């Protein structure tokens, strides 16, 4: 198991570097029957389009459960923390979609990138202390907030080394991102001291290791720490270093909450060249949940991170701020963790490593880690409910943090923080989306004579009421256009107090040009606005329910209850924007036999989202019917080559959806006309029959 047993001058390594061969016989905690019976699931790896890059990976080794307290079965940092996460990921079908990365021990040279050689010696020598002496040292270890058994060193070496292997896989571009299911945790371990259940500072070692081994591609690293406790060890490791940005959101309580010092205060911003590169968001009390954390992301975390522009993101993912955690007493839901992960995925080209830290309720840690992992796999988390408002104390804290950090970062300003006195209560809040939905309903009625379609399925109606409009000629037209889209782009300026300047704010309707086309051609229209009304709170936290699924369900219902009941020779055209494209593809697969007969053309404009891929059994039909228009800077274009299962791909020099539709209006009309058999002009070279070459125009 040991990776490096010789020193750089080829001399035998010190005895403590081969410690695992000495202590492997110590198996106090054999695998449970249920865990031992878990079979490695068959692989169904999810890959990035064309490049072949596996989207996500994981590292996990049951050997890390050997670190356990002698006689205490209910210690919060228990071995079941990682087994519960692994079993949850396996049960939710995540494991089989991820690349398994092999575990290994960390070496002395790697640990001393952050820790002192003396610290390495102290941790390794723990393995040689007899059990009777370790028991005698329990009071001392409890004062350090750690426990030790003969297998502790082995688990600590494996925990840090496994994270390095996962980091290597991301930096080598074998995977885009990954989750390290490791223990013991690390963010409390300081360069000279083990504490807070931590022995080696896993995340810090990984950051420094990546910078050393990939000097050309990993210059700047962001470590985002959402553990409920301040990561004092991580901040200490990089306090004077401008190449590593450390951001921590933690319960602080004026320095009285563990680790119990003022080092986690908002004024601790770094020293020397590193001043401004430590960002603390210290919550004044327990009870902070999704609204507070997402507000912090919007005002502080993401603006600073985007300005820093990291080459690699490491999340110190403690789940002790999750709802029901006995130590953290905060209220983050699985949806909250998914939202934060989703936002961080936009950084560093998606190169992200998630390293387990704390989290002490087994159900909470399992569901929260699963939600995080599903987001790593590309599942789009549901939108957060609008009617949740951040606590006044949290807003005040964020205002003060912005005051401090505005000295170092142009992207944050206390003026952007809405004054707490202006915060609406949940009783008098009306979502902007509700207002605009009513406006759109009225607009489509007045301009296109469209009416709100009566949806009889109660669950679908709760989500999409007044968001599905149709013309009155559904059963008489020869061609029906189904336009499925997100809301459009709301562009606005704000005043210094956070209020919107209404005279300089605009709603850009991306799809109006499509509706004009349908009207000029005398086609029928069903218009679906996919902004979700998450009225049912219980459905928000369902881990396997993404943005795509409700839209797919709606399309199936519309097909079965309206479209497929119309006249047999009806020609159906689908146009999808944004995340609607993936939902339409899933719907095509659900109703393949009738879809292939009725759907004559489909147009996809996904923006920067992944280009959906259809089942192999439909690829020939799909290629002949589907035109995908994407910006030339899309991941799909880079390293791309044609595949029938992606449809006909047209790469545009435009990136904004509304400009893209305007520029390629004739291409869209020609594609639909040619597939409907009423072509008005000869085909352009872009759409030549029998060619699947990706074009850039």
ROFIPA-120490 format. One line per field, with one value per residue (C-alpha): residue in one letter; x, y, z. Coordinates in Angstrom, 3 decimals. Layout:
residu <- c(A; ...)
c1 <- c(X; ...)
c2 <- c(Y; ...)
c3 <- c(Z; ...)
This chain:
residu <- c(X; X; X; X; X; X; X; X; X; X; X; X; X; X; X; X; X; X; X; X; X; X; X; X; X; X; X; X; X; X; X; X; X; X; X; X; X; X; X; X; X; X; X; X; X; X; X; X; X; X; X; X; X; X; X; X; X; X; X; X; X; X; X; X; X; X; X; X; X; X; X; X; X; X; X; X; X; X; X; X; X; X; X; X; X; X; X; X; X; X; X; X; X; X; X; X; X; X; X; X; X; X; X; X; X; X; X; X; X; X; X; X; X; X; X; X; X; X; X; X; X; X; X; X; X; X; X; X; X; X; X; X; X; X; X; X; X; X; X; X; X; X; X; X; X; X; X; X; X; X; X; X; X; X; X; X; X; X; X; X; X; X; X; X; X; X; X; X; X; X; X; X; X; X; X; X; X; X; X; X; X; X; X; X; X; X; X; X; X; X; X; X; X; X; X; X; X; X; X; X; X; X; X; X; X; X; X; X; X; X; X; X; X; X; X; X; X; X; X; X; X; X; X; X; X; X; X; X; X; X; X; X; X; X; X; X; X; X; X; X; X; X; X; X; X; X; X; X; X; X; X; X; X; X; X; X; X; X; X; X; X; X; X; X; X; X; X; X; X; X; X; X; X; X; X; X; X; X; X; X; X; X; X; X; X; X; X; X; X; X; X; X; X; X; X; X; X; X; X; X; X; X; X; X; X; X; X; X; X; X; X; X; X; X; X; X; X; X; X; X; X; X; X; X; X; X; X; X; X; X; X; X; X; X; X; X; X; X; X; X; X; X; X; X; X; X; X; X; X; X; X; X; X; X; X; X; X; X; X; X; X; X; X; X; X; X; X; X; X; X; X; X; X; X; X; X; X; X; X; X; X; X; X; X; X; X; X; X; X; X; X; X; X; X; X; X; X; X; X; X; X; X; X; X; X; X; X; X; X; X; X; X; X; X; X; X; X; X; X; X; X; X; X; X; X; X; X; X; X; X; X; X; X; X; X; X; X; X; X; X; X; X; X; X; X; X; X; X; X; X; X; X; X; X; X; X; X; X; X; X; X; X; X; X; X; X; X; X; X; X; X; X; X; X; X; X; X; X; X; X; X; X; X; X; X; X; X; X; X; X; X; X; X; X; X; X; X; X; X; X; X; X; X; X; X; X; X; X; X; X; X; X; X; X; X; X; X; X; X; X; X; X; X; X; X; X; X; X; X; X; X; X; X; X; X; X; X; X; X; X; X; X; X; X; X; X; X; X; X; X; X; X; X; X; X; X; X; X; X; X; X; X; X; X; X; X; X; X; X; X; X; X; X; X; X; X; X; X; X; X; X; X; X; X; X; X; X; X; X; X; X; X; X; X; X; X; X; X; X; X; X; X; X; X; X; X; X; X; X; X; X; X; X; X; X; X; X; X; X; X; X; X; X; X; X; X; X; X; X; X; X; X; X; X; X; X; X; X; X; X; X; X; X; X; X; X; X; X; X; X; X; X; X; X; X; X; X; X; X; X; X; X; X; X; X; X; X; X; X; X; X; X; X; X; X; X; X; X; X; X; X; X; X; X; X; X; X; X; X; X; X; X; X; X; X; X; X)
c1 <- c(0.000; 2.923; 3.753; 7.272; 9.514; 12.837; 14.161; 15.261; 18.889; 17.744; 18.396; 15.841; 12.955; 12.540; 10.661; 7.531; 7.115; 6.350; 4.012; 1.085; 2.828; 3.143; -0.433; -2.567; -3.230; -5.282; -8.866; -11.159; -14.053; -14.704; -17.009; -20.713; -22.558; -24.550; -21.485; -19.373; -22.127; -22.118; -20.982; -19.169; -21.964; -21.521; -20.078; -22.357; -19.870; -21.166; -18.771; -18.489; -19.627; -16.992; -13.909; -14.436; -13.668; -15.506; -17.704; -17.039; -15.073; -14.775; -12.238; -13.277; -11.533; -13.165; -9.766; -10.337; -12.992; -10.189; -9.698; -12.258; -12.466; -11.668; -14.896; -17.164; -19.719; -21.516; -18.553; -19.587; -16.526; -17.435; -16.463; -20.074; -19.813; -18.111; -19.931; -23.310; -22.267; -20.972; -24.113; -26.316; -24.364; -24.605; -28.350; -28.976; -27.167; -24.323; -21.417; -21.909; -21.832; -18.482; -14.917; -13.409; -10.018; -7.621; -6.665; -3.095; -1.045; 0.350; 4.149; 6.401; 7.438; 3.783; 2.734; 5.673; 4.472; 2.190; 3.186; 6.535; 8.701; 8.199; 4.427; 4.834; 6.945; 4.420; 1.484; 3.434; 4.810; 1.256; 1.139; 3.960; 2.443; 1.014; -2.723; -2.443; -0.481; -2.900; -5.723; -3.790; -3.433; -7.190; -7.626; -4.823; -6.265; -9.741; -8.353; -7.028; -10.453; -9.014; -8.938; -6.245; -6.067; -3.296; -4.890; -5.253; -1.982; -2.836; -6.259; -4.788; -2.145; -4.825; -7.228; -4.692; -3.175; -6.547; -7.489; -4.224; -5.060; -8.467; -6.860; -4.396; -7.255; -8.876; -5.625; -4.761; -8.254; -9.255; -12.326; -13.862; -14.579; -14.675; -15.741; -13.288; -15.175; -12.382; -11.732; -10.334; -11.064; -8.327; -9.212; -8.421; -4.900; -2.371; 1.185; 2.466; -0.604; -3.259; -6.676; -10.400; -10.562; -7.835; -4.285; -3.158; -4.727; -5.976; -7.298; -4.208; -1.864; -3.919; -3.801; -0.061; 0.566; -1.427; 0.482; 3.821; 3.039; 1.057; 2.857; 1.606; -2.073; -2.700; -1.382; -4.349; -6.450; -9.733; -10.499; -14.155; -14.918; -18.615; -18.022; -19.857; -16.530; -13.832; -10.967; -8.242; -5.573; -6.321; -6.365; -3.096; -1.398; -1.990; -2.335; 0.499; -0.001; -1.864; -1.980; -4.562; -7.875; -9.479; -13.193; -14.968; -18.615; -18.844; -20.597; -18.481; -20.358; -17.639; -14.969; -16.627; -17.691; -15.091; -12.167; -12.720; -10.490; -10.741; -8.809; -12.137; -13.254; -14.025; -11.028; -8.575; -7.893; -4.306; -0.869; 1.879; 1.360; -1.589; -3.624; -7.123; -6.921; -8.543; -12.293; -14.250; -18.054; -18.632; -22.251; -23.185; -25.422; -26.875; -29.911; -28.468; -29.865; -30.293; -31.389; -28.394; -25.803; -27.125; -27.210; -23.571; -22.740; -24.484; -22.893; -19.456; -18.376; -19.063; -18.084; -14.714; -14.117; -14.866; -12.543; -9.804; -10.307; -8.977; -7.459; -8.723; -11.509; -11.320; -14.392; -13.790; -17.184; -18.223; -21.896; -22.258; -24.123; -26.828; -30.270; -30.467; -26.704; -26.248; -23.074; -23.676; -27.367; -27.723; -30.406; -28.870; -30.950; -29.689; -31.061; -28.862; -25.723; -26.699; -27.166; -23.777; -22.045; -23.758; -22.503; -18.943; -18.956; -18.891; -15.347; -12.004; -13.614; -15.417; -12.174; -13.337; -12.490; -14.881; -13.195; -15.259; -14.654; -17.201; -20.855; -22.200; -25.814; -25.605; -28.849; -28.014; -24.477; -25.652; -28.436; -26.353; -23.352; -25.657; -27.168; -23.666; -22.612; -25.679; -24.796; -21.218; -22.730; -24.464; -27.971; -29.366; -30.657; -34.149; -34.378; -34.414; -37.837; -38.295; -40.289; -37.350; -35.656; -32.258; -32.228; -31.527; -28.457; -27.067; -27.635; -25.864; -22.936; -22.684; -22.776; -19.834; -17.930; -18.422; -17.115; -13.925; -13.409; -14.196; -10.667; -9.286; -11.912; -13.613; -16.506; -17.880; -19.326; -21.433; -23.696; -24.786; -26.141; -29.849; -30.454; -32.178; -34.963; -35.866; -36.109; -39.691; -41.382; -42.523; -46.134; -45.934; -43.552; -44.590; -42.038; -40.884; -41.532; -45.160; -45.568; -43.879; -45.804; -49.050; -47.638; -46.645; -50.045; -51.726; -49.259; -49.754; -53.520; -53.506; -50.835; -51.324; -54.835; -53.477; -55.174; -54.035; -54.322; -56.350; -54.100; -56.032; -53.105; -52.921; -49.181; -48.271; -50.801; -49.186; -45.855; -46.942; -50.252; -50.706; -47.359; -48.763; -50.488; -52.007; -53.768; -57.399; -56.818; -54.916; -57.228; -57.490; -53.988; -51.629; -48.509; -48.198; -45.180; -44.392; -42.171; -40.525; -38.319; -37.045; -38.372; -35.994; -33.305; -34.096; -31.564; -31.525; -29.523; -29.783; -29.497; -26.970; -29.513; -30.257; -33.521; -33.966; -33.920; -37.139; -36.433; -33.205; -34.458; -35.704; -37.138; -35.609; -38.038; -35.863; -38.762; -41.007; -39.347; -40.316; -43.940; -43.931; -42.711; -45.531; -48.125; -46.852; -46.998; -50.450; -49.162; -50.792; -48.714; -48.320; -46.013; -44.461; -42.674; -40.594; -40.125; -41.141; -43.620; -42.189; -45.283; -44.853; -42.022; -41.680; -40.753; -37.959; -35.659; -36.159; -32.612; -33.364; -35.775; -33.991; -35.137; -35.502; -37.965; -40.998; -40.790; -40.557; -43.645; -45.500; -44.581; -45.736; -49.055; -49.501; -48.695; -51.084; -53.963; -53.767; -51.183; -51.536; -55.337; -55.306; -55.699; -53.403; -51.502; -50.561; -46.915; -45.345; -42.304; -40.477; -38.337; -36.380; -34.334; -31.921; -32.633; -35.817; -33.659; -32.729; -36.353; -37.581; -35.023; -36.157; -39.757; -38.828; -37.407; -40.522; -42.919; -40.577; -43.070; -45.543; -42.950; -41.066; -44.305; -45.545; -42.511; -41.117; -38.496; -36.925; -34.726; -32.496; -30.880; -29.321; -27.023; -23.949; -25.711; -24.725; -26.073; -28.479; -27.815; -30.575; -30.718; -28.868; -32.105; -33.350; -30.098; -30.882; -34.325; -32.930; -30.125; -32.497; -34.944; -32.908; -30.950; -28.827; -27.536; -24.829; -22.153; -18.784; -17.219; -19.411; -17.618; -19.359; -17.487; -14.058; -12.555; -15.833; -16.662; -20.084; -22.333; -25.806; -27.121; -26.508; -28.427; -27.162; -24.950; -24.551; -21.948; -22.606; -20.307; -23.106; -23.559; -26.699; -29.814; -31.915; -29.163; -28.557; -32.230; -32.267; -29.082; -30.143; -33.833; -33.579; -31.655; -34.341; -37.149; -35.347; -34.747; -38.405; -39.688; -37.425; -38.433; -42.113; -41.794; -42.688; -39.199; -39.359; -35.691; -32.854; -30.983; -27.871; -24.557; -25.013; -28.000; -26.843; -28.456; -26.213; -23.775; -23.314; -20.356; -20.409; -20.565; -19.440; -21.252)
c2 <- c(0.000; 2.411; 4.470; 5.623; 3.495; 5.089; 8.540; 10.792; 9.584; 5.936; 5.212; 3.059; 5.119; 5.662; 2.935; 5.034; 5.258; 1.529; 1.723; 0.113; -3.239; -3.218; -2.329; -3.949; -6.873; -4.575; -5.163; -4.162; -3.266; -5.891; -4.901; -5.121; -7.871; -5.356; -3.419; -6.470; -7.722; -4.588; -5.546; -3.074; -2.027; -2.395; 0.741; 3.191; 6.054; 9.471; 11.150; 14.716; 15.177; 14.198; 14.701; 11.348; 12.913; 11.077; 13.586; 12.428; 9.977; 8.907; 7.446; 5.265; 2.612; 0.647; 0.478; 4.037; 2.688; 1.031; 4.356; 4.117; 4.883; 2.047; 1.725; 4.487; 3.446; 6.804; 9.108; 11.675; 11.000; 7.352; 4.922; 4.687; 8.228; 7.060; 3.733; 5.491; 7.888; 5.101; 3.016; 6.037; 6.801; 3.171; 2.981; 6.192; 4.799; 7.333; 4.938; 3.063; 6.345; 7.424; 6.329; 4.554; 6.018; 3.791; 4.747; 5.013; 6.294; 9.793; 10.067; 12.072; 14.373; 15.148; 15.797; 18.122; 20.391; 21.750; 20.186; 20.211; 17.061; 16.901; 16.767; 13.891; 12.050; 12.591; 11.233; 8.214; 7.291; 6.970; 3.565; 2.261; 3.213; 0.113; 0.038; 0.267; 3.504; 4.895; 4.276; 6.161; 9.089; 9.384; 12.446; 14.269; 13.370; 14.463; 17.909; 17.994; 16.833; 13.675; 9.973; 7.472; 3.721; 1.617; 2.060; 5.852; 6.582; 4.110; 5.717; 9.238; 8.276; 6.684; 9.626; 12.219; 10.024; 9.057; 12.704; 13.245; 10.407; 11.953; 15.363; 13.789; 12.269; 15.717; 17.480; 14.753; 15.252; 11.642; 13.042; 16.497; 16.418; 13.963; 13.140; 11.868; 9.785; 9.903; 10.051; 11.153; 14.742; 17.321; 21.011; 21.567; 20.088; 22.911; 22.726; 21.723; 20.342; 17.639; 18.666; 18.618; 14.966; 15.931; 14.573; 15.685; 18.650; 16.759; 19.724; 21.873; 19.066; 18.484; 22.196; 22.492; 19.116; 20.167; 23.448; 21.624; 18.835; 20.898; 24.275; 25.284; 24.395; 24.856; 28.207; 29.420; 27.209; 28.024; 26.121; 26.624; 25.348; 24.942; 22.836; 24.394; 24.813; 27.211; 25.445; 27.002; 24.637; 25.367; 29.114; 28.908; 26.952; 29.684; 32.818; 34.635; 33.021; 34.871; 31.776; 30.011; 31.688; 30.301; 31.037; 29.668; 29.878; 28.803; 29.202; 31.634; 33.195; 35.766; 33.066; 30.874; 28.094; 25.431; 25.793; 28.678; 31.572; 34.856; 33.396; 32.717; 36.338; 38.390; 40.676; 37.772; 38.370; 37.146; 38.655; 39.988; 39.013; 36.870; 39.741; 39.613; 35.938; 34.645; 35.281; 34.395; 34.515; 34.048; 33.343; 34.856; 31.965; 28.585; 28.111; 29.295; 27.440; 27.602; 31.278; 32.489; 30.328; 31.070; 34.783; 34.501; 32.772; 35.488; 38.414; 37.186; 33.671; 33.682; 37.308; 36.932; 33.457; 34.632; 37.597; 35.291; 32.921; 29.669; 26.869; 24.243; 24.227; 22.125; 21.938; 21.100; 19.458; 19.140; 18.277; 19.307; 22.451; 20.154; 20.027; 17.636; 17.579; 17.366; 19.500; 22.133; 22.884; 24.608; 23.998; 23.436; 21.000; 18.626; 21.153; 23.842; 21.731; 20.952; 24.653; 25.567; 22.746; 23.791; 27.370; 26.295; 24.011; 27.111; 27.890; 26.537; 24.969; 22.562; 21.149; 20.465; 18.073; 17.533; 16.267; 15.034; 16.865; 16.801; 15.802; 13.684; 12.737; 9.633; 10.304; 13.973; 13.305; 10.566; 12.574; 15.764; 13.993; 12.260; 15.588; 17.011; 14.006; 14.092; 17.690; 16.639; 14.122; 16.936; 16.800; 20.323; 21.093; 22.555; 26.283; 27.413; 28.537; 32.275; 32.826; 32.075; 35.222; 35.297; 36.173; 39.786; 38.754; 36.954; 39.994; 42.180; 39.752; 39.727; 43.523; 43.638; 40.986; 43.031; 46.106; 44.213; 42.455; 45.478; 46.695; 43.732; 42.765; 44.996; 42.554; 43.018; 46.116; 46.726; 48.789; 45.583; 44.220; 44.997; 46.805; 44.477; 46.986; 46.571; 42.784; 41.676; 39.192; 35.914; 37.010; 39.960; 38.568; 38.219; 36.545; 38.510; 35.321; 35.320; 38.890; 38.159; 34.914; 36.859; 39.433; 36.746; 35.088; 38.393; 39.181; 35.837; 36.257; 39.765; 39.294; 35.668; 34.871; 32.108; 30.816; 28.980; 25.237; 23.372; 20.812; 18.121; 16.321; 17.937; 17.510; 18.923; 21.717; 22.801; 23.159; 24.700; 26.472; 29.366; 28.502; 26.400; 28.472; 27.286; 28.572; 27.559; 25.652; 22.653; 20.124; 21.819; 22.959; 20.962; 21.867; 22.289; 24.015; 23.109; 25.851; 24.843; 27.446; 29.025; 32.414; 34.625; 36.999; 39.612; 42.427; 45.060; 47.703; 48.259; 51.269; 51.438; 50.145; 47.061; 48.280; 47.667; 50.651; 49.882; 52.375; 50.496; 46.938; 44.760; 41.322; 39.885; 37.349; 34.841; 33.017; 35.748; 35.436; 31.747; 32.590; 35.195; 32.490; 30.162; 32.905; 33.830; 30.177; 29.665; 26.896; 25.992; 26.613; 25.190; 27.445; 25.976; 28.231; 25.939; 28.146; 25.770; 26.625; 24.668; 24.892; 21.366; 21.592; 17.818; 17.512; 20.083; 17.812; 14.669; 13.894; 12.183; 14.835; 17.326; 20.205; 17.905; 15.391; 17.631; 19.123; 15.649; 14.621; 17.685; 16.928; 13.316; 14.537; 17.086; 14.426; 11.858; 14.253; 16.713; 16.225; 12.502; 12.820; 15.289; 14.391; 11.601; 13.696; 16.482; 17.570; 18.382; 20.627; 20.977; 23.993; 23.850; 26.449; 25.884; 22.921; 22.213; 20.508; 17.628; 17.285; 17.072; 14.360; 12.327; 12.752; 11.536; 8.380; 7.848; 8.035; 6.809; 4.876; 7.726; 10.515; 9.086; 9.126; 12.589; 14.787; 16.152; 18.548; 19.729; 22.728; 22.870; 26.051; 24.846; 27.813; 26.593; 23.546; 20.071; 19.002; 16.117; 12.742; 10.349; 6.574; 4.635; 3.064; 6.537; 8.049; 7.835; 9.425; 11.957; 13.080; 13.613; 15.667; 17.617; 20.833; 21.960; 25.556; 26.319; 29.004; 28.198; 28.428; 25.568; 22.521; 20.418; 22.208; 21.969; 18.544; 17.710; 15.314; 14.416; 11.761; 10.970; 10.702; 14.446; 15.557; 18.063; 20.550; 24.128; 26.169; 29.910; 32.845; 34.340; 33.359; 35.154; 33.130; 36.044; 37.202; 33.630; 33.111; 36.341; 35.510; 31.947; 32.633; 31.624; 28.462; 27.495; 28.157; 26.245; 23.251; 23.045; 23.616; 20.976; 18.394; 19.210; 18.664; 22.244; 23.587; 26.978; 27.152; 24.733; 23.343; 25.215; 23.388; 23.462; 21.131; 18.923; 15.517; 12.726; 15.078; 15.293; 17.638; 20.238; 23.696; 27.015; 30.060)
c3 <- c(0.000; 0.616; -2.479; -1.557; 0.667; -0.256; 0.351; -2.527; -2.193; -2.515; 1.141; 3.017; 4.293; 8.041; 9.834; 10.229; 6.435; 6.376; 9.324; 7.524; 7.261; 11.032; 11.942; 9.224; 11.559; 13.799; 12.652; 15.476; 13.193; 10.510; 7.647; 8.361; 6.529; 4.523; 3.451; 2.757; 0.496; -1.653; -5.120; -7.333; -9.733; -13.478; -15.051; -16.871; -17.019; -18.060; -20.486; -21.704; -25.326; -27.890; -25.710; -24.005; -20.623; -17.861; -16.051; -12.504; -10.369; -6.758; -4.355; -1.433; 0.642; 3.433; 5.171; 6.407; 8.785; 10.838; 12.588; 15.403; 19.142; 21.531; 23.483; 22.211; 19.609; 19.438; 18.803; 16.158; 13.931; 13.440; 10.654; 9.465; 8.110; 4.928; 4.613; 4.795; 2.024; -0.201; 0.271; -0.504; -3.679; -4.692; -4.026; -5.982; -9.055; -8.776; -8.240; -11.486; -13.415; -11.899; -12.525; -9.526; -8.570; -6.643; -3.099; -1.817; 1.103; 1.135; 1.284; 3.560; 0.712; -0.048; 3.537; 4.158; 1.386; 4.131; 7.455; 9.199; 9.195; 12.952; 12.497; 10.015; 12.606; 15.393; 13.398; 12.145; 15.549; 16.916; 15.238; 17.434; 20.794; 22.522; 23.029; 26.817; 26.478; 23.910; 26.359; 29.022; 26.613; 26.018; 28.314; 26.480; 23.085; 24.142; 24.967; 21.389; 20.121; 18.565; 19.337; 18.413; 17.942; 16.357; 12.915; 13.065; 11.272; 8.533; 7.957; 7.983; 5.392; 3.235; 3.579; 2.391; -0.312; -1.766; -2.187; -4.070; -6.456; -7.143; -7.660; -10.069; -12.091; -12.406; -13.306; -15.844; -17.323; -16.826; -15.076; -14.929; -11.194; -8.322; -4.767; -2.146; 0.437; 2.984; 6.714; 9.075; 7.977; 7.695; 7.714; 11.419; 11.191; 11.350; 10.002; 13.464; 15.236; 14.948; 16.312; 15.649; 14.453; 11.907; 11.510; 8.027; 6.254; 3.197; 1.179; 1.795; 0.769; -2.382; -3.310; -2.851; -4.537; -7.610; -7.877; -7.615; -10.076; -12.620; -12.582; -16.023; -15.609; -11.862; -10.690; -8.614; -6.347; -4.612; -1.411; -0.488; 3.017; 3.864; 6.988; 9.926; 11.753; 10.618; 8.837; 10.934; 9.603; 5.958; 6.496; 8.436; 5.641; 3.048; 5.178; 3.374; -0.044; -2.837; -5.068; -2.875; -2.109; 1.050; 1.641; 4.709; 5.752; 9.373; 12.678; 14.687; 17.604; 18.338; 18.357; 20.987; 18.585; 17.805; 17.137; 19.511; 18.443; 16.599; 13.642; 11.915; 12.213; 9.127; 9.719; 9.419; 5.730; 5.334; 5.796; 3.562; -0.060; 1.010; 2.446; 0.984; 0.042; 3.241; 3.252; 6.375; 6.503; 10.256; 11.167; 14.549; 15.635; 14.666; 12.441; 9.118; 6.117; 2.351; 2.124; 4.139; 2.371; -1.114; -0.296; 0.785; -2.493; -4.506; -2.696; -1.630; -2.649; -6.374; -7.160; -5.415; -6.857; -10.395; -9.974; -8.612; -11.607; -10.108; -12.146; -9.679; -7.076; -3.913; -1.695; 1.950; 2.142; 5.734; 6.054; 9.698; 8.596; 7.229; 8.744; 11.742; 12.392; 16.195; 16.324; 13.666; 14.358; 10.990; 8.375; 4.924; 2.860; 0.149; -2.352; -0.786; -1.191; -4.788; -5.544; -4.068; -5.958; -9.178; -8.842; -8.032; -11.087; -13.272; -12.091; -13.373; -16.411; -14.100; -12.596; -9.056; -6.231; -3.319; -0.147; 2.781; 6.049; 8.907; 9.191; 12.027; 11.333; 9.150; 7.278; 6.685; 5.534; 3.151; 1.503; 1.327; -0.205; -2.689; -3.713; -4.205; -6.275; -8.500; -9.315; -10.111; -12.532; -14.384; -12.921; -12.754; -9.241; -8.894; -8.396; -4.793; -3.519; -3.825; -0.654; 1.662; 2.923; 4.626; 8.311; 9.231; 11.251; 8.212; 5.990; 8.520; 8.629; 4.842; 4.765; 7.184; 5.227; 2.045; 3.850; 4.747; 1.422; -0.759; 0.031; -1.904; -4.493; -7.051; -7.381; -3.854; -2.318; 0.777; -1.471; -3.231; 0.025; 0.375; 3.670; 6.110; 6.618; 2.962; 3.165; 2.501; 4.750; 3.240; 3.696; 1.276; -1.345; -4.978; -7.224; -10.271; -12.195; -11.071; -12.298; -15.615; -16.091; -15.883; -18.281; -20.788; -20.521; -21.337; -24.140; -25.900; -25.664; -27.145; -29.814; -30.909; -29.662; -27.415; -24.297; -21.207; -21.755; -19.158; -17.440; -15.585; -13.956; -10.506; -9.968; -13.381; -12.936; -9.646; -11.393; -14.702; -14.116; -16.592; -18.196; -21.081; -23.785; -27.074; -30.159; -30.608; -33.862; -32.479; -34.147; -37.540; -38.520; -40.716; -38.696; -34.927; -33.384; -29.749; -28.318; -25.025; -23.385; -20.223; -19.246; -21.193; -19.995; -17.375; -17.663; -14.936; -13.157; -9.428; -7.183; -4.380; -1.886; -3.996; -5.517; -9.238; -11.619; -13.477; -16.292; -17.114; -16.752; -19.594; -20.313; -23.488; -24.950; -26.769; -28.398; -29.822; -33.243; -33.299; -32.539; -35.326; -37.701; -36.692; -37.116; -40.586; -41.654; -40.097; -37.823; -34.550; -31.428; -27.945; -25.924; -22.743; -20.265; -18.041; -15.020; -12.227; -9.510; -6.578; -4.467; -3.145; -0.627; -0.271; -3.934; -3.695; -1.747; -3.793; -4.806; -8.108; -9.369; -11.655; -13.806; -16.791; -15.336; -14.666; -18.168; -19.681; -17.683; -18.971; -22.591; -22.230; -20.831; -23.650; -26.243; -24.843; -24.182; -27.100; -29.808; -30.464; -30.496; -33.399; -37.065; -38.327; -40.875; -38.425; -38.771; -35.381; -34.903; -31.574; -30.678; -27.414; -25.545; -22.635; -20.382; -22.366; -25.013; -22.723; -21.588; -25.187; -25.967; -22.945; -24.102; -27.616; -26.074; -23.925; -26.929; -29.666; -31.806; -32.271; -32.153; -35.145; -37.151; -36.211; -35.432; -38.691; -37.302; -34.069; -33.331; -30.241; -28.893; -25.601; -24.984; -23.074; -21.606; -22.790; -26.168; -25.437; -26.970; -28.018; -27.647; -30.352; -31.572; -32.588; -33.907; -37.649; -37.247; -34.789; -37.081; -39.960; -37.898; -35.316; -35.865; -32.889; -32.905; -30.348; -29.846; -31.376; -27.880; -26.617; -25.119; -27.770; -30.562; -28.976; -29.724; -31.453; -34.232; -35.648; -34.165; -35.405; -31.838; -31.346; -34.424; -36.999; -35.126; -36.351; -34.456; -34.504; -33.922; -31.793; -28.148; -26.911; -27.644; -28.901; -31.267; -32.362; -33.282; -35.258; -37.154; -37.989; -38.555; -42.223; -41.302; -38.794; -41.267; -44.024; -41.754; -40.704; -44.257; -45.753; -43.147; -43.623; -47.372; -48.289; -49.008; -50.700; -51.731; -52.567; -49.543; -48.456; -48.129; -44.366; -44.646; -47.513; -47.349; -46.128; -44.446; -40.683; -40.759; -37.993; -39.528; -38.052; -39.421)
